[in-house]
Structures are given as C-alpha cells and as structure tokens.
Amino acid sequence: MGVGRKSNTPILQDSNFSEVFMPSDETRRLLRVFGMAVTEYEDAVHKGAPAEEIKKAEGEVRARLEEIAALIERLRARTV
C-alpha cells in the first residue's frame, strides 16, 4: 500500500512506477451490468421493438444507473 493510503483496493504499478488503483469487484460488476442493460436498450430501440419491451429495457438502464449513482455517493462519503 502507498503511504497514507486507507483503502484495501488492490493496486498495481504502471511502467512509470506510479500506483494504478484497481476497481473493486462491485465496481466491475456494476459497470458490466450497466453496459449490458444499455446495449439491450439500444438493441430494442434499433430493432423497433414493441413499446412495452423498450420501456422495460429503459427501466433496467435507469435502475442500473441508480446503482452506479449510489456507488459514487458511497465513494464520495469516504473522502469527507
């Protein structure tokens, strides 16, 4: 761990020997699921899916976006 570092987040060093922080498993999962939801929504729109299917896909994107916003707030709380 770097000097004064409080997190248990894994780190690596890049080729310039500076610390590179690795995202947590939770962050990776949230981003993966969000990306999948956006792709499904986009596919539904492009294929001209029924309005109900598009609405459902949009709802999934919004739910995942709320999870990401909550993660950001938890991270922000750690800096205060």
Secondary structure, 3 states (H helix, E strand, C coil): CCCCCCCCCCEEECCCCCEEECCCHHHHHHHHHHHHHHHHHHHHHHCCCCHHHHHHHHHHHHHHHHHHHHHHHHHHHHHC
